[in-house]
Structure formats: C-alpha cells, structure tokens
C-alpha cells in the first residue's frame, strides 16, 4: 500500500505568491450554489469588490504591524525585551509553483471514490497517476488533495451520519460490516463505528475511552470491526502518531532552512513552554516566531507556520487555517504558511503569504516516508 509517491514532479516556477498590496479575490465557483438551486438572483450586486477592499485593508494593516512589532510597547508576546544584537533586516527570495485552480478542480473529480477513505493499493495509486497525467498537478499533490477532500466530506456529512446512526446500528447488528456500510453510505469507517456506539446510547466520554483501549473494552466482533475500520480510514482514525511524526520532521527541516539563512527565531516549543508558565496554557504558538526583520518576496514575515499537506482551495481547511492565521496576525502582524505539498493558486488567506516546499531540502522527510510505506507494505 502507499499514500505518497515522489513521482510526477511538476516543473518549478519563479513566480512568487507575494501579494501586491493584498491577495486578489479568489475566483467564484461556477455552476450551482451549495444548495443546488442555481445561481444568484439576477441583477444582484456583486460582493467581490467589497470583500477585496476588506482584504486589502486587512493585509495592509497586518504588514504595518509586522514591520513595527519590535518598536511597540509593550512588545508582542514571545519577543524578548533584551534582544542583543538588535533585529537585523534580512531579505529572502522564495520561488513558488502553485497548482492552477482549474487543475485542482479537474483532479478533484478523478481522485475520490465513495467509501474510499484509507491508504491506497499501488494499483489504485497508479490509476490516479494515469488519470491526472494531463493536469498540472503532481501525484503527491493529488493524493494530499484527496485527503483534504475526504476530510471535508467527513466534516460536512457528520450531521447526516448522526441522523442515520440507528439505521446503521440495525444493519450492523443484522450482520453487515462497518466497511460494507462505509462503502454503501460513503461515511468514514471510524466515524461510522462511533455512530453505531452512539446509537447504543453510549456517551461521548465512554466512546472516547473505549477506543483508546479497544482490546480491553470491546467484545470480539466489535474489536475486529473497529480494527478493520482503523486500517481503512486515514481521515477519522484514532491513531494519528504517524501523521504527526512526519509533520514534526517537516517543521525541523523548515527550522534548519532559516538557521542556514542566518535568521533568528523562536520555535513552537519555546513559545509553548513560556505561555504555559505565564498563562497556564498555550495561547498563540506558530512554528517559528521571527526575531529578525525578515522579508520574503518583498513581504514582511513575522511568523511562519508549517502545514504538512497540500493547500487546497476548499471551504473547511481554508476557514480552519484562516481562523489560526487571524490569531497570529492579531499579535504579530503578517506572516507566512509553508505547505509541504504546495498550494492552489486560487487559495487566499488574509494576513499570510503562501509558500511551498521548493526551497527546502526534503531528503530526510522523503526517506522517512519511503520507510513508512515499506513497513506498511510488509504489514
């Protein structure tokens, strides 16, 4: 089985994603609206201009705040009061190669199948590679996009899953397997299994504790079904250790890149330790908080956050990331997001420059992922 192959590499480009004052308003999706009732009212005044003006004002204020963050009193969170030497101005170039919005949309129609939420067999990966070969998107980007599409599907289908929980429980008690039900109704297997337990009037706390120690608390059939669900689900599965480990490696490589460039920064661990001591909990913890006056592609960058996935132009991940960006901008001003698998050129995040991993040495991460795939195939 495989969830990532370093093949079908797209050619790099010198085009940067640096906003000229602010990101342009993202293109509107054609066709039916989310409710499937056709387009908007004829003659309605478009809102794009107002939204774009709001984005320009937001970005302008965020950039100003980033440039002045070492001068304000009191200093923003995490910035030492006794910095020596003083912050240095460092200008960097970062080549990016975003995926065209049209390519992302076309790929989205080719890479997702109902009930397919887990790692893919090699022949299915090869099939996807063939299907998207004519598009300006790499195989690894398409596989990461597939994960984002499945995650969004899981979130937006959760209400429907809960409404059908008792029906699913009856079918399960009648002998149907969790995986069969997942394919029939297109719900993530682990979420579906949780819904079955919920239909038995189990509390959320009981379900959570049970799935942490399933061998001790589930009967033989439920245990076998849960284990099968976990194996076939990379979206809502309980054990996220492998995903988190790869993300940690990516963050280390990002830190190493800026260390080699002579940039001073504080890490997420540094900020977390300080904030827990002062506030009792982490408050704002980007992966890197810049202690020098850094500009990337002409844009001030006060903080950077690493995302070990593809930056898709999808509603759920965009809203989730924008909420995170807003917290950082409020404290430090403009920053940047670095996506491991690149990003769509239709994606816009106010207050953040979008970057891909083209400038990073990813050899350690690629080796790690290859070993994980080999281990998975052996299992």
N, C-alpha and C positions, 0 to 999 in steps of 0.2 A: 504494500500500500504506500501511497505518497500523498503529501499535502503541499509540497513545494518542489519545483524543479528549476534550476538556474539555466533555463533554456529560453529560446525565442527572445533574446535580448533586443530591446528597441534601441535604435541609434540615439546617441546623446545629442543635445542641442545646446547652443549658447544662450538661448532665450531665457531670461530670468522671470520670476514671478513677482518681482518688486513692483508694488503699486505706484502709479504715477499720481501721487496725491491720495489715492484710495483705490481699492479694488472696484472694477466695473461691476455693475449689477448682473447677476447670473441670468442666463437665458431662461425663459419660461418654457416649460414642457408643453409640447403641442398635444392636441387631442383632447380627450375627456378630462374633466376635473376629477379630483379624488373620489367624488361621489358617483361618477359615471353618468352625469346628467347633461353633458355637453358643455360648451364654452360659457364664458361670462355673458352678462347682459349686453346686448348691442348698444353702442353709444356710451357705455360706461367709461368713465375717465380712468386711464391707466394710472397705477400707483407707483410704477417703476421709477419715475423721476424723483418723487418724494423720498422713496427708500434709498435711492442712490445718493441724494443730498445728505440724508441722515448718515449714511456710511462714510461719506467724505468728511463730515464734521466729526464723527466718532474717531476716524483714523487720524485726522489732523490733531485732535486733542491728545490721542494716545501717543503719537510721535513726539509731541511737545513735552509730554510728561516723562517719556523715556529719556529725552535729551537733558532734562533738568533734574533728574532723580537724585543726583549727587549734591545738588545745591539747596534742595528744600529742607526746611526744619519743621518738625523732626524728620529724620531720614526714613525712607520707606523700610518696611520690615525686611530683616536679613542683611541689610547693608551696614558694615562695621562703621563705627564713629571715628575710629583711629586708623584709617587706611594709609599705609605707607609702603611704597610710594603712592602718590595720588593717582586716580584713574587715568589711564592712557588711552588716547584715541587710536583705534585700530579699524582699518577699513578692509573688508574682505569681499571677494567675488565668489559667487556660488552659482554654477551652471545648473539649470533645471530643464527637465524634459517632460512636461505634463502630458497626460493622456487626453486626447481630444474628447470632448463631451459626446460627440456622435459615436465614437468608437466604444465608449463606456456603455452607452445605451444599447448599441447593437450586441455587444458582448453579453450584457445582462439577459438578453433573450435566449442566449445559447448555452449558458453555463449552469443554470439552476433547473433541477427537476423536482417534482413533488415527492416528498418523503426522503430526500437525499440530503442528510444533514451531517454526515460523518466524513472521515478520511476516504479518499477515492482510490479504487484499484488502479493499477498502472494503465490498464487498457482504457479506462474512463478518462484518465488524465490525457492520454494520447488522443482520444476522441475530441476532447476540448481543444487541445493544441491544434488539431486539424481544422476544427470549426472556426477558430478565431484567427487562423493564419493570415487572412486577408485584412485584418484590422490592425490599427496602430496601437496595440496593447500587447504586452508580453504575457507569457503563460503564467508566470508567478504573480503578475498583477491581476490577471483574470481570476486566479484561484483565491487571492485575497479579496477581490471584489465579490466573489461567490460567498465567502464567509460573511461579508458585510450585508449582502442581500438576505442571507439566511437569518442573520441576527435581527435585521429589521422585520423580516417576516415573523419571527418568533415573538417580537415585542407587540406588533400590531395585530397578531392573531390570538393574543393571550385571552382577551375577553371572550372570543368565540370558543376557545378551548374550555374555559371555565363553564360556559353555558352548556357545553356538551359533556361535561365531566361524568354525570350519572349514566348517560348513554354509553360512553366509553367504558365505564366501570362494568356495566352489564355485559357488554361484548367481551371484555377481558375475563369476567367470571364465567362466561359461556365458552371459553377456550381459545379466543383469538389472542395472538401475541401482541406485545407492545409494538414491535417493529412492523407487523402487518397493519395495525391500526395507524401507525405513523404514516405509512405509505398511502393508506386509504384516505386519511383526512388531512394529510400534509401538516402535521404538528411535529415539533422536535420530540424525539423519543423520551428524553429525560423529563421534559416538561409534561408530556403526556402521562408518564408514570406518576409524577407528582399529583396530577389532576385526579388520577384513579385513587390515590391515597386520600386526597381531599374529599372525594365522593364518599369515602368510608367515614367521614366526619372526623378525620384526623386534623389536629391543629397544625398551623404553620411551624410552630416550635417542635412538635413531635416529628413532623416530616423532616425537618432540617436535621434534627439529632439522629434520626433513623438512617438517613442517607449518608451521614458521616461515619456510622459504624454499621453498615448494612448486614454484615455477616452475623452480627450478634442479635439483630433486631428484626430481621425479615425471615419469613418461612422459606422453604426450599424453592418453591415456584417463584415467589416474588423476588428472591435473591437472584435467581437465574435470569429473570426478565429484566431486573434493574441492571445487572452486569452487561447484558446484551444491549440495553439502551445506552449505557455509558460508552460502550465501544463504538456505537453507531452514531454518536452525537458529539460534534465538536462545537456546538452552539450553546447549549444549556447544561452541559455535563458538569458534574460536581468537582472533579479533579482538574484544576487549571494550572497545575505545577509546571508542566512542560511549556505551556504558552508563556507563563511568567518568567521562566528561566531564559528563554530566547529574548524576551523583551529586555531583561536585565543586561544581557550581553550587548544588545544594540545600544543601550544607554552608556555602557562603558566605552564602546567604540566612539560614540559621539563625544564623550569627555576627552578621550585621547586625541581626537582631531583638534579640539580647541586648545588643549595643552601644548600640542606641537606648534600651534599658531601663536603661542605666547599670550593667550587670553587667560586672565584670572577669573575664577567663578566659584560659586558655592554649589554643592551638589544637593540633590533632594534629601539625602540622609542628613547632611549638615543642617538644613532648614528644619527638617522634621524633629531632630533632637532639640534644637533651640526652641521651637514652637511648643513642643510638648512640655518642656521645662517652664516656659513662660505662660502658656495658655491652657495647659492640660490636655491639648490635642493638636494634631496638625491642622493648620488653617489654610495656608497657601504654599504649595510645595512643587514648583516646576522642577524639571530635571536639572536645569542649570540656571542659576541666577548670576548674570554677568556683573563683575566687579570692575570692568573696564568699559570705556565708552565705545562700544562696538557698533559698527555699521556693516550690514550685509547687503550688497547690491544697492548701496546708497540709502538704505533704510535703517534707522536706529533699532537695535535689538537689545532689550533689557533682560530678557529671559528666553529660554528655549525649552520646549517640551518634545520628547521623542515618542513617536507612535509606531509600534512595530506592526504596521499593516498599511494597506492602500487607502489613500484619502479619497473615498468615493463621494460623489455628489448626490448623497441620499439624505432624506429628511432626518431620520433618527440619529445617525452618527454626527451629522452636521450640528443639530441642536445640542447634542450632548457635549461636543467639543467646544461650541461657541459659549456655552454656559461656563465651562472651565476657563476659557480664554478671558471672559469678562472679569472673572475674579483676579486674574493676574494683571490685567490692564488697569484695574481699579487701584492696584497697589504700586505697580512699577511702570506702567505705560506699555508701549508697543513691544511685541516680542515675535517669536517665530515657532512654527511647528515643523518638525522634520519627520516625514513619513518614510518608513523603511521601503515600501514598495511603490513610492511615487504617489501622485495625486492627479485628480481630474482637473482640466483647465476650467471647468465650469464651477468648481468649488470656490466659495468665497467665505472667509472668516474675518469679521471685523476685528481689527486690532492685532492681527497676526500675519506675518509673512509666511508663505507656504514654500517649503523646500523638500527636495527628495534626497536620496542617499548617494547621489552620483559622486559627491566629493569625499565620501568616506571609504576607508579600507574595510571591506566586509568579509575578508577571507576567514577570520575566526568564526564569524556567525554562519557562513556558508558551510564550513567544516562541521560545526555543531549540528546544523540541521540535517546534513547528509548522514551523520552518525545516528541521529534520532530516527530517520527514515529507515536506515538499515536495521536498527533494533526493532522497529515496528514490523518490518517485513519478516524478521526472524521469529517474532512472537506470533 
